[in-house]
Amino acid sequence: MKTFARCFALLLLLHLPPGSRLAAQLLVENFTFSGELSSNGWTAHSGAGTNPVATTAGLSFAGYPNSGIGNAAGLLNNGEDVNRLFAAATSGDVYVSCMVRVDDVPTSAASAYFLHLSQSPFNSIAFRGKVFAQKSGSTGLQFGVSFADNTPVLTGVDYALGSVYVLVLKYQIVAGATNDQVSLYVFAGGVPELEPATATIGPLTESASADLANVGSVALRQFNASQRIVVDGIRVAATWTELALPVELCAFQSSVHGRHVELAWETASEKNNSGFSVERKSLAGKWNALCFVNGHGTSNTVNSYSYSDAVNAGGKYIYRLKQLDNDGKFEYSKEVEASVALLASDYTMAQNYPNPFNPTTNIRFALKNTQYATLKVYNLIGQEVATLFDGTAIGGEMITVPFDASRLTTGTYIYQLKSAERTEAKRMTLVK
């Protein structure tokens, strides 16, 4: 089943940071800039200014949602190391995925890690979940991982230098002082939508190494002058499904223009996306499908969608999207609300609220046209006890008038709206 990325930027009611299960991605880095990483959201923590980490040509990997977007990070020398913070996790799992192409590395993996996790704020000595690369023969490559040690556990098979792979580093936060675990998954083909039962390496732990206080940063490391490693499409999330992320909904907007609610949404990537069913309900109503908007199938570019909903009456409405795969699987977005103004055609004169009341209540009324009007209160024998409105009522505008009955006795009263357009009366009950 597809999952929406939770990176909403809503015009109404909902504001979520990048990364929203409709809030779940902690970081997405496509390197959609040129130049040094330390000038574009990353922080140098070691060797600052020495052979700075800069962008290079981006990578592609069939089936990976960040494939072919922007540039990539070139880890091409020994020098500056950089890190980037994300919303820190203190429980559960943290997954980091990325595309990697290794063109050259030393034949020894000792200390040859190029990616790792740390805390937030960044801790320059608490490096955990280290990912390694080691040359095997003249054209082979082994990946490796360790919890904290500089000597990794390596893959049992060779991969190829110069080929693009997807790596997934999993950090499991386990109760206790030295119990956290790391695992590494290596994919030469598409990334599965469900987490494999067995990792390529791990899970690993080290009883002599302290757990992270939190998992809140990812770092890229340049460890050797001969290394030639390209890293692209970094994703950090709390669940596996948010890494696979076939459909990434990155904006969903709602705005009101008169009696029309304008919906607009964007996807950053799509995979086998049949389209979106737009659904609406009132606060007390049931969901109704309004229309179906065709998707773009499989795409790694930004796609924009919109729908205009003409409502019959004012009030508050709730909307959601039902994203459908070509195979019939589906998933709902989070709900957004839109408030449509009440007009004169929606109300003549509303029942006072609250009712019964003690000692204050509110009365709302509206007229279709601008005109003189009065709103008066009478007792049951027809005596006027209060004048609440005496003046010009603007057409199409809901007017709310408060009524304080502190000086009156318990009983039933009549309130009457009178204008050239109509005369209307309702009962209300004062209970002291």
Buried (B, 14 or more C-beta within 10 A) or exposed (E): EBBBBBBBBBBBEBEBBBBBBBBBBBBBBBBEEEEBBBEBEBBBBBBEEEBBBBBBEBBBBEBBBBBBBBBBBBBBBBBBBBBBBBBBBEEEBBBBBBBBBBEBBBEEBEBBBBBBBBBBEBBEEBBBBBBBBBBBEEEBBBBBBBBBEEEBBBBEEBBBBEBBBBBBBBBBBEEEEBEBBBBBBBBEEEBEBEBEEEBBBBBBBBEEBEBBBBBBBBBBBBBBEEBBBBBBBBBBBBBBBBBBBBBBBBBBBBEBEEBEBBBBBBBBBBBBBBBBBBBBBEEEEEBEEBEBBEBBEBBBEEBEBEBEBEBEEBBEBBBBBBBBBEEEBBBBBBBBBBBBEBBBEBBBBBEBEEBEBEEEBBBBBBBBEEEEBBBBBBBEEEEEBBEBBEEEBEBBBBBEBEBEBEEBEEEEBBBBBBBEBEEBEBEBBBEE
